[in-house]
Amino acid sequence: MKQEYIISAYTENHIGMLNRITIIFTRRKVNIESLTVSESAIKGISKFTIVINSTPEQAAKIVNQIEKQVDVLKAFYNTNDEMIFQEIALYKVSTKALTAGNKIESLVRKHNARILEITDEYTVIEKTGHNDETQQFFEELNEFKVMQFIRSGRIAITRSSVERLSNFLAEREKILSSIDVN
């Protein structure tokens, strides 16, 4: 049965890594719903956060393929219940619509959004939340003709108190230090 999975891949920060990882999904005909790449807590290591809809078997196979890439340290897949995640969305509306009444201000408060910038022509509003929350805010705000809308990829961390990459690296270091190079 297909469900949403969040794949976390930790890689060295090398040119072409994004292409090499996305090719794995293309070859398996799996659509990437969301993709975010950023620095991780470890200097020089990037974290890919990739959202897909697949079966558990397919997610496991993809993670195994990702781990075969030379510059990949480790990859994991988790369900949404195992992760804490958010997205950010930006909305541009006419300032005239904002000042015409208090409906937009009420929507901003109702959805725990915030106003980032107000100019004579437009106002930019930010909303952080899950995809359905940012989409709901868009639909309600679009009554006032949203001029531009953009949503980021998902960012996510595990609910577990243990950082799995740190454990993996510690185990790897222990194994490497026990090998006698003489």
C-alpha positions as CSV (number, residue, x, y, z in Angstrom):
1,M,0.0,0.0,0.0
2,K,1.4,3.4,-1.0
3,Q,1.9,6.1,1.6
4,E,4.0,9.2,2.1
5,Y,7.6,8.7,3.1
6,I,10.3,11.2,4.0
7,I,13.7,10.2,2.9
8,S,16.7,11.8,4.6
9,A,20.0,11.4,2.8
10,Y,23.3,12.8,4.3
11,T,26.0,13.5,1.7
12,E,29.3,15.2,1.2
13,N,28.7,18.5,-0.4
14,H,29.9,17.8,-3.9
15,I,28.9,19.1,-7.3
16,G,26.4,16.8,-9.2
17,M,25.1,15.1,-6.0
18,L,21.5,16.4,-6.6
19,N,21.5,15.1,-10.1
20,R,22.8,11.7,-9.1
21,I,20.2,11.3,-6.4
22,T,17.2,12.5,-8.5
23,I,18.2,10.1,-11.3
24,I,17.5,7.2,-8.9
25,F,13.8,8.3,-8.6
26,T,13.5,8.8,-12.4
27,R,14.8,5.3,-13.1
28,R,12.3,3.8,-10.7
29,K,9.5,6.1,-12.0
30,V,8.8,7.6,-8.6
31,N,7.7,11.2,-8.4
32,I,9.4,13.5,-5.9
33,E,6.7,15.4,-4.1
34,S,9.1,17.7,-2.2
35,L,12.8,18.2,-2.2
36,T,14.9,20.3,0.1
37,V,18.7,20.4,0.5
38,S,20.5,22.2,3.2
39,E,23.5,22.0,5.5
40,S,23.2,19.5,8.3
41,A,24.5,19.9,11.9
42,I,27.8,18.4,10.8
43,K,30.1,20.7,8.9
44,G,30.6,19.8,5.2
45,I,27.6,17.4,5.2
46,S,24.4,18.2,3.4
47,K,21.0,16.8,4.2
48,F,18.5,16.0,1.5
49,T,14.9,15.8,2.6
50,I,12.8,14.1,-0.1
51,V,9.1,13.3,0.1
52,I,7.6,10.5,-2.0
53,N,4.5,8.4,-2.2
54,S,5.4,4.8,-2.4
55,T,5.3,1.3,-0.9
56,P,7.6,0.5,2.1
57,E,9.5,-1.9,-0.2
58,Q,10.0,0.7,-2.9
59,A,11.1,3.3,-0.3
60,A,13.7,0.8,1.1
61,K,15.0,0.0,-2.4
62,I,15.4,3.7,-3.2
63,V,17.3,4.3,0.1
64,N,19.6,1.4,-0.7
65,Q,20.3,2.8,-4.2
66,I,21.0,6.3,-2.7
67,E,23.4,4.7,-0.2
68,K,25.4,3.2,-3.1
69,Q,26.3,6.6,-4.3
70,V,30.0,7.3,-3.5
71,D,29.5,10.6,-1.7
72,V,26.5,9.5,0.4
73,L,27.2,8.8,4.0
74,K,23.8,7.4,5.0
75,A,20.1,7.5,4.0
76,F,17.0,6.7,6.0
77,Y,13.3,6.6,5.2
78,N,10.5,7.4,7.7
79,T,6.8,7.8,7.8
80,N,5.2,11.2,8.6
81,D,4.4,9.9,12.1
82,E,8.1,9.4,12.8
83,M,9.1,12.9,11.8
84,I,8.4,16.5,12.8
85,F,8.1,18.6,9.6
86,Q,7.0,21.9,8.3
87,E,6.9,23.9,5.1
88,I,6.9,27.7,4.5
89,A,4.7,29.6,2.1
90,L,4.8,33.1,0.9
91,Y,1.8,35.0,-0.5
92,K,1.7,38.3,-2.2
93,V,-1.5,40.3,-2.2
94,S,-2.5,43.8,-3.2
95,T,-2.0,46.3,-0.3
96,K,-5.2,47.9,-1.5
97,A,-7.0,44.7,-0.6
98,L,-5.3,44.6,2.8
99,T,-6.4,48.2,3.6
100,A,-9.9,47.8,2.2
101,G,-11.1,46.1,5.4
102,N,-10.0,43.8,8.1
103,K,-10.7,40.5,6.4
104,I,-7.1,39.8,5.4
105,E,-5.8,40.8,8.8
106,S,-8.4,38.4,10.4
107,L,-7.2,35.6,8.1
108,V,-3.6,36.3,9.0
109,R,-4.4,36.0,12.7
110,K,-6.7,32.9,12.2
111,H,-3.9,31.0,10.4
112,N,-1.1,32.2,12.6
113,A,0.6,33.8,9.6
114,R,2.7,37.0,9.7
115,I,3.1,40.0,7.4
116,L,6.7,40.3,6.2
117,E,6.6,43.4,4.0
118,I,4.1,46.1,3.1
119,T,4.7,48.4,0.1
120,D,2.2,50.8,-1.6
121,E,1.6,48.1,-4.2
122,Y,1.7,44.7,-2.4
123,T,1.9,43.0,0.9
124,V,3.9,39.7,1.5
125,I,2.5,37.3,4.0
126,E,4.3,34.2,5.4
127,K,2.7,31.0,6.7
128,T,4.5,28.1,8.2
129,G,2.8,24.7,8.6
130,H,2.0,21.5,6.9
131,N,1.0,21.4,3.2
132,D,-2.7,21.3,3.9
133,E,-2.5,24.3,6.2
134,T,-0.6,26.5,3.8
135,Q,-3.0,25.4,1.0
136,Q,-6.1,26.2,3.1
137,F,-4.7,29.6,3.8
138,F,-4.0,30.2,0.1
139,E,-7.6,29.2,-0.8
140,E,-9.1,31.6,1.7
141,L,-6.7,34.4,0.9
142,N,-7.3,33.9,-2.9
143,E,-10.7,35.5,-2.4
144,F,-8.6,38.7,-2.5
145,K,-6.7,37.6,-5.6
146,V,-3.3,36.4,-4.5
147,M,-0.7,37.9,-6.9
148,Q,2.0,35.3,-6.2
149,F,2.3,32.2,-4.2
150,I,5.2,29.9,-3.4
151,R,5.7,27.0,-1.0
152,S,9.0,25.6,0.0
153,G,10.0,22.0,0.2
154,R,9.5,20.1,3.4
155,I,12.0,20.3,6.2
156,A,12.0,17.5,8.7
157,I,13.7,16.0,11.8
158,T,13.1,12.7,13.5
159,R,10.9,12.5,16.6
160,S,13.5,10.1,18.1
161,S,15.8,11.7,20.7
162,V,18.8,9.9,19.0
163,E,20.3,11.4,15.9
164,R,20.7,8.4,13.6
165,L,23.5,9.9,11.5
166,S,25.6,10.6,14.6
167,N,25.2,7.0,15.8
168,F,26.2,5.7,12.3
169,L,29.3,7.9,12.2
170,A,30.3,7.0,15.8
171,E,30.0,3.2,14.9
172,R,31.9,3.8,11.7
173,E,34.7,5.6,13.5
174,K,34.9,2.8,16.1
175,I,35.2,0.2,13.4
176,L,37.8,2.2,11.5
177,S,39.9,2.8,14.7
178,S,39.9,-0.9,15.5
179,I,41.4,-1.8,12.1
180,D,45.1,-2.3,12.4
181,V,46.7,-0.5,9.4
182,N,50.2,-2.0,10.0
